């Protein structure tokens, strides 16, 4: 077992999936709502299909009402980093403002930005940098993607640095190319959830067809030599969330992180939705150690966590 401390950077967390489970349970009870069986199962780290996860995720984030909750959610994200000490601390934080503000009307955009800004500034005072990536939902389609940009771009906060797609990988990335191009021209960096609930080929298409410069998960690409070569050649970072992958990719088999690192892919660890699938960065580090990684591979995880994190560029 290595004596290395865990990295103090969470390379991938969703704001909507970061509410504390105890808090969600309390809010549900006060509202007279029953916590979905799928969410209870996920809290126990049991396997749930991706459709079930989406329903559980939407239930939990339904309690993001007002600026104060948005701020508290960022506090929860910060609490899941390794303890303060030597080294940089940061979070690359995904958020879906169109879902929260337009589709569900949980709060206004001003409330969302206000709460997030207060949380981000508070975190910065604690030495934690936070960069925000706007997430569109792949299976909602490309018109939805343009609506997301319409909402965010006119008064984009300085800490919003990227654009991404998440959700079910149903709409081909070639169809998303114009949306990604528009985001890039607006100064946003590009990421994509790919190779998680869709085939490994989606990783290649996200890079070549949509111009993604970063892949979230990408675990199904591990068995595709040509895609591995592309990831290595272009130095495309992968955000790896071991606990989430084990819960949401039931046919994954042994986690491919060792194979990805052996191939030379730039991997780093994230928590994904730690309020829905409980974990934190020290826990993810323990899971990585449990995969039998060499000291050099663990060093690579730490190195990539810093070098490829967008929050480190703020």
C-alpha positions as CSV (number, residue, x, y, z in Angstrom):
1,X,0.0,0.0,0.0
2,X,1.3,3.4,-1.0
3,X,2.1,6.1,1.6
4,X,1.0,8.8,-0.9
5,X,-1.6,11.2,0.3
6,X,-4.8,11.3,-1.9
7,X,-5.0,14.1,-4.4
8,X,-6.8,17.2,-3.1
9,X,-8.6,17.8,-6.4
10,X,-12.0,16.5,-7.4
11,X,-11.9,16.4,-11.1
12,X,-15.6,15.7,-11.7
13,X,-18.5,16.4,-9.4
14,X,-22.1,17.5,-10.3
15,X,-23.7,20.2,-8.2
16,X,-27.1,18.6,-8.5
17,X,-25.7,15.2,-7.3
18,X,-23.8,16.6,-4.3
19,X,-26.6,17.3,-1.8
20,X,-25.9,15.4,1.5
21,X,-28.1,12.3,1.7
22,X,-29.1,13.0,5.3
23,X,-30.3,16.5,4.3
24,X,-32.2,15.1,1.3
25,X,-34.0,12.5,3.5
26,X,-35.0,15.3,5.9
27,X,-36.3,17.5,3.1
28,X,-38.3,14.7,1.6
29,X,-39.9,13.9,5.0
30,X,-40.8,17.5,5.5
31,X,-42.4,17.6,2.0
32,X,-44.2,14.4,2.6
33,X,-42.4,12.7,-0.3
34,X,-41.1,9.1,-0.4
35,X,-37.5,8.6,-1.3
36,X,-37.3,6.5,-4.4
37,X,-36.2,2.9,-3.9
38,X,-33.5,3.5,-6.5
39,X,-32.1,6.4,-4.5
40,X,-32.1,4.3,-1.3
41,X,-30.3,1.5,-3.2
42,X,-27.7,3.9,-4.5
43,X,-27.1,5.3,-1.1
44,X,-26.3,1.7,-0.1
45,X,-23.9,1.6,-3.1
46,X,-26.0,-1.1,-4.9
47,X,-26.2,-1.5,-8.6
48,X,-28.9,0.5,-10.4
49,X,-29.4,0.9,-14.2
50,X,-28.8,4.3,-15.7
51,X,-32.4,5.1,-16.2
52,X,-33.0,4.4,-12.5
53,X,-30.1,6.5,-11.5
54,X,-31.5,9.4,-13.6
55,X,-34.8,9.3,-11.7
56,X,-33.0,9.2,-8.3
57,X,-30.7,12.0,-9.4
58,X,-33.7,14.2,-10.4
59,X,-35.5,13.5,-7.1
60,X,-32.5,14.5,-5.0
61,X,-31.8,17.7,-7.0
62,X,-35.4,18.7,-6.8
63,X,-34.6,20.2,-3.4
64,X,-32.2,22.8,-4.8
65,X,-34.5,25.7,-4.1
66,X,-32.9,29.1,-3.7
67,X,-29.5,30.6,-3.5
68,X,-28.8,29.3,0.0
69,X,-29.1,25.6,-1.1
70,X,-26.8,26.2,-4.1
71,X,-24.2,27.6,-1.7
72,X,-24.6,24.7,0.8
73,X,-24.2,22.2,-2.0
74,X,-20.8,23.7,-2.9
75,X,-19.9,23.5,0.8
76,X,-20.7,19.8,0.6
77,X,-18.5,19.4,-2.4
78,X,-15.6,21.1,-0.6
79,X,-16.1,18.9,2.4
80,X,-15.4,15.8,0.3
81,X,-11.9,16.8,-0.7
82,X,-8.9,15.5,1.2
83,X,-8.2,17.5,4.4
84,X,-6.4,20.8,4.1
85,X,-2.6,20.5,4.0
86,X,0.2,20.8,1.5
87,X,-0.8,20.9,-2.1
88,X,-3.4,22.5,-4.3
89,X,-7.1,21.9,-3.6
90,X,-9.8,22.3,-6.2
91,X,-13.0,21.1,-7.9
92,X,-14.1,21.0,-11.5
93,X,-17.9,21.3,-10.9
94,X,-20.6,20.4,-13.4
95,X,-24.0,22.1,-13.3
96,X,-27.1,22.0,-15.4
97,X,-28.7,25.5,-15.2
98,X,-31.3,24.9,-17.9
99,X,-32.7,21.9,-16.1
100,X,-32.8,23.7,-12.7
101,X,-34.0,27.1,-14.0
102,X,-36.1,26.5,-17.1
103,X,-37.3,22.9,-17.2
104,X,-37.9,22.5,-13.5
105,X,-38.1,26.1,-12.3
106,X,-36.6,25.2,-9.0
107,X,-34.9,28.6,-8.8
108,X,-34.1,31.6,-10.9
109,X,-30.8,31.9,-12.8
110,X,-29.9,34.9,-10.6
111,X,-30.5,32.8,-7.5
112,X,-28.4,30.0,-8.9
113,X,-25.5,32.2,-9.9
114,X,-25.7,34.1,-6.6
115,X,-25.6,31.0,-4.4
116,X,-22.8,29.4,-6.5
117,X,-20.8,32.6,-6.5
118,X,-21.0,32.9,-2.7
119,X,-20.0,29.3,-2.3
120,X,-17.1,29.6,-4.8
121,X,-15.8,32.7,-3.1
122,X,-16.1,31.1,0.3
123,X,-14.2,28.1,-1.0
124,X,-11.5,30.3,-2.4
125,X,-10.9,31.8,1.0
126,X,-10.3,28.3,2.2
127,X,-7.7,27.7,-0.6
128,X,-10.1,25.7,-2.8
129,X,-10.4,26.7,-6.5
130,X,-13.6,25.9,-8.3
131,X,-14.2,25.9,-12.1
132,X,-17.7,25.4,-13.4
133,X,-18.7,23.4,-16.5
134,X,-22.2,23.8,-17.9
135,X,-23.8,20.5,-18.6
136,X,-26.4,19.9,-21.4
137,X,-28.3,16.6,-21.5
138,X,-27.4,14.5,-24.5
139,X,-30.8,12.7,-24.7
140,X,-32.7,16.0,-24.6
141,X,-31.3,16.7,-28.1
142,X,-29.3,19.5,-29.8
143,X,-32.1,22.1,-29.6
144,X,-31.8,21.8,-25.9
145,X,-28.0,22.3,-26.2
146,X,-28.6,25.6,-27.9
147,X,-31.1,26.6,-25.3
148,X,-28.6,25.9,-22.6
149,X,-26.1,28.3,-24.3
150,X,-28.8,30.9,-24.9
151,X,-29.5,30.9,-21.2
152,X,-25.9,31.0,-20.0
153,X,-23.8,33.0,-22.5
154,X,-25.4,36.5,-22.1
155,X,-24.3,36.9,-18.5
156,X,-21.8,34.1,-18.0
157,X,-19.9,34.3,-14.7
158,X,-16.1,34.3,-14.9
159,X,-15.9,31.0,-13.2
160,X,-17.9,29.2,-15.9
161,X,-15.1,27.9,-18.1
162,X,-16.5,24.9,-20.0
163,X,-19.4,23.2,-21.8
164,X,-20.3,19.5,-21.7
165,X,-22.9,17.0,-22.5
166,X,-24.2,14.3,-20.0
167,X,-27.1,12.1,-19.6
168,X,-27.9,9.1,-21.8
169,X,-25.6,8.8,-24.8
170,X,-28.4,8.6,-27.4
171,X,-27.8,11.5,-29.8
172,X,-24.7,11.0,-31.9
173,X,-21.9,13.5,-31.2
174,X,-21.8,14.5,-34.9
175,X,-25.2,15.9,-34.4
176,X,-23.9,17.9,-31.4
177,X,-21.0,19.4,-33.4
178,X,-22.6,22.8,-34.1
179,X,-23.5,23.2,-30.4
180,X,-20.0,22.4,-29.3
181,X,-18.6,24.7,-32.0
182,X,-20.8,27.5,-30.7
183,X,-19.6,26.9,-27.2
184,X,-16.0,26.9,-28.2
185,X,-16.4,30.2,-30.1
186,X,-17.8,31.7,-27.0
187,X,-14.6,30.9,-25.1
188,X,-15.7,27.7,-23.4
189,X,-13.6,24.5,-23.2
190,X,-15.3,21.3,-24.3
191,X,-15.9,18.1,-22.5
192,X,-18.3,15.1,-22.9
193,X,-19.7,12.2,-20.9
194,X,-18.9,9.4,-23.3
195,X,-18.2,5.7,-23.1
196,X,-20.2,5.3,-19.8
197,X,-23.8,4.2,-20.7
198,X,-22.9,4.2,-24.4
199,X,-20.3,2.3,-26.4
200,X,-16.6,3.0,-26.3
201,X,-16.8,4.3,-29.9
202,X,-18.7,7.3,-28.4
203,X,-15.4,8.5,-26.9
204,X,-13.8,8.6,-30.3
205,X,-16.8,10.4,-31.9
206,X,-16.9,12.9,-29.1
207,X,-13.3,13.9,-29.8
208,X,-13.3,13.7,-33.6
209,X,-16.9,14.8,-34.4
210,X,-17.7,17.3,-31.6
211,X,-14.2,18.5,-30.7
212,X,-14.2,17.4,-27.1
213,X,-10.9,18.0,-25.4
214,X,-11.8,16.1,-22.3
215,X,-13.8,12.9,-21.6
216,X,-15.8,12.1,-18.5
217,X,-15.7,8.4,-17.6
218,X,-14.7,6.9,-21.0
219,X,-14.3,3.5,-19.3
220,X,-15.7,1.5,-22.2
221,X,-12.9,2.8,-24.4
222,X,-10.4,0.6,-22.6
223,X,-11.1,-2.3,-24.9
224,X,-10.7,-0.3,-28.1
225,X,-7.0,0.0,-29.0
226,X,-7.6,2.7,-31.7
227,X,-9.5,4.9,-29.2
228,X,-6.8,4.4,-26.6
229,X,-4.2,5.6,-29.2
230,X,-6.3,8.6,-29.9
231,X,-6.6,9.5,-26.2
232,X,-2.8,9.2,-25.8
233,X,-1.9,10.9,-29.0
234,X,-4.0,14.0,-28.2
235,X,-3.4,13.9,-24.5
236,X,-7.1,13.9,-23.8
237,X,-7.8,13.7,-20.0
238,X,-10.3,11.2,-18.6
239,X,-12.2,11.9,-15.4
240,X,-12.5,8.5,-13.7
241,X,-15.1,8.0,-11.0
242,X,-14.6,4.5,-9.7
243,X,-17.5,4.2,-7.3
244,X,-20.0,5.7,-9.7
245,X,-18.7,3.5,-12.5
246,X,-19.2,0.4,-10.4
247,X,-22.8,1.4,-9.6
248,X,-23.9,2.6,-13.0
249,X,-21.9,0.3,-15.4
250,X,-22.9,-3.1,-14.1
251,X,-21.4,-5.1,-17.0
252,X,-18.1,-3.3,-16.7
253,X,-16.2,-6.1,-15.0
254,X,-12.9,-5.3,-13.3
255,X,-12.4,-1.5,-13.4
256,X,-10.3,-0.6,-16.4
257,X,-8.3,2.2,-14.7
258,X,-5.1,0.1,-14.5
259,X,-5.3,-0.7,-18.2
260,X,-6.0,3.0,-19.1
261,X,-3.0,4.1,-17.1
262,X,-0.8,1.4,-18.6
263,X,-1.8,2.6,-22.1
264,X,-0.7,6.1,-21.1
265,X,-4.1,7.8,-20.9
266,X,-4.2,10.8,-18.6
267,X,-6.6,9.8,-15.9
268,X,-7.6,11.5,-12.7
269,X,-10.2,10.9,-10.0
270,X,-13.6,12.4,-9.4
271,X,-16.7,11.8,-7.2
272,X,-19.4,12.3,-9.9
273,X,-22.6,12.4,-7.8
274,X,-21.3,11.9,-4.3
275,X,-24.7,12.8,-2.7
276,X,-26.5,10.1,-4.7
277,X,-23.7,7.5,-4.8
278,X,-21.8,8.3,-1.5
279,X,-18.1,8.8,-1.8
280,X,-15.4,11.4,-1.4
281,X,-11.9,11.9,-2.8
282,X,-10.1,9.9,-0.1
283,X,-12.5,7.0,-0.7
284,X,-11.9,7.1,-4.4
285,X,-8.1,7.1,-3.8
286,X,-8.6,4.0,-1.7
287,X,-10.5,2.4,-4.5
288,X,-7.7,3.2,-6.9
289,X,-5.1,1.7,-4.5
290,X,-7.3,-1.4,-4.3
291,X,-6.9,-1.9,-8.0
292,X,-3.3,-2.8,-7.5
293,X,-1.9,0.3,-9.2
294,X,1.9,0.7,-9.1
295,X,3.5,3.6,-7.3
296,X,4.3,5.2,-10.7
297,X,0.6,4.9,-11.7
298,X,-0.6,6.5,-8.5
299,X,1.9,9.2,-9.0
300,X,0.5,9.7,-12.5
301,X,-3.0,10.0,-11.0
302,X,-1.9,12.8,-8.7
303,X,0.1,14.6,-11.4
304,X,-2.8,14.5,-13.9
305,X,-5.3,15.7,-11.3
306,X,-3.4,19.0,-11.1
307,X,-2.1,19.4,-14.7
308,X,-5.5,18.8,-16.4
309,X,-7.9,20.4,-13.9
310,X,-9.6,23.4,-15.3
311,X,-9.9,24.9,-11.9
312,X,-6.2,25.2,-11.6
313,X,-6.2,27.7,-14.5
314,X,-8.4,30.3,-12.7
